[in-house]
Amino acid sequence: IIPRCVRDLFEKIREEENEGTSKWTVTVSFLEVYKEVVRDLLRTSDVVETSQGLPVREDSNGEVYVKDLTWCRVTNPKEMLTCLQQGTWCSSTSQSCLYISHYHCNNSFVLQGNHSTTMLRKT
């Protein structure tokens, strides 16, 4: 179902952008909460997370976020599904699923879409 939803999402974005009235920017992140530690599953740099994982913070508006979480810009279904696959391979459950039955693990794949509209001038 996920590949179909991703395909439909980008088809709708492409339709709106082809009309010339909209512009979309889509970014994704993938995190894991395992043994009360937040890990970035899309981190590709050599930066090593501490044993405490990434810090969870609250901004001045009361919004909760994960500091230093990687956000990847994606422009098509293939790029988005590649991020999903990469993160899945990096998760603790894929590496040691036989040994974690007594721990609770949550993975969250987050998609963020930013939409802007443009006014067309008739000539």
N, C-alpha and C positions, 0 to 999 in steps of 0.2 A: 504493500500500500504506500510506503514512503516514496519509492521511485515515481509512482503515478502522481502523487501529490506534488512532488518537486517539479515534475514535468509540467503539470497543469499551472502551477504558480508562475513558472517562467514563460509559459505561453501567454498568460494573461498580462504579464509585465511587457512582453514583446508587442502585444496588440496595442496596449496603451501608449507605448513609446513610439510605435509606428504612426499613430494618429498625430504625433507631434505636440501633444498637450501635457505629457507627463515624462518625468525622469525618475528612475528608481535606482537606489543603491542598496544592495543586499549584502549583509555580513552575517557570519555565523561564528559561534564559539561552541566548545565542547568541554565540559568539565565533569569531574568525578568527585563524589564525596565517599570516601572509603576509610573506615576506622576514624571518623571525625576529622579527616584531613582532606582539604580541597586541592585537587590536582588539575592542571591544564592539559587536556588531551590533544591539543593542537600545537603545542609549543614545539618549534622545530629548531630553535637556537640551542647553543651549547650551555645556556644558563641552566643551572641545576636548582631545582626548588629545594627549599629547606625541608627538614623532616616534619616541620609543622605545616607544610604546604603553603598555598596562597592565602593571604589574609582576606577576610570578609570585612567590609567596611560599610558605613552608613554616611551618605552625604548630607549636606545642610538641609535638603528637602525631605529627609527621612527615607530616601531610596537606598536600598541595600544593593551592593555590588561587590564583585571579586576584584581586588586590586591586582593589576598586572596580568589579567586574563587576556589571552590572545583572541583577537577578532580578525577573521579572514574575509576579505571581499570576494564574493563569488558572482559570476556573470552568466552562468548557465547551469543546467542540471548536472552535468558531468563534474564540474568543479565542486558543487555542493555535496554530491554523493562521495567524491574523493575525500573531502574533509570528514564526512561521517565515517567512512571506512578507516581512514588514518586514525581517528580518535578511538574507534572500536578496537583497533589493534594495540593501542597504547594503554587501554584500560586494565586495571588490576584483574577484572573478572576474566578477560581473555587470556591472561598470562597464568592465572593460578585458580581457575574455576573449581578445581577439585578440592582445594584447600581452604576455601573461604566460606563454607556453608554456615559457619557460626558468626560471620560478620555481615552487617548490612551494608550494601553498596548501592549508590544511586549515581547514574550517569544522566547528564542533561545536555542535549543538543539544542542550542538556542539560535533561532533565526531572527534577525532584526532587519526590517525593511524601512528605508527612509524614502519618502515620496515627495516630489515637488512638482508643482504644476507651472506651466508657462502660458502666458496669454498670447494667442495668435492675433496678429494684426491683419485685417482684411485690406487688400489694396484694390 
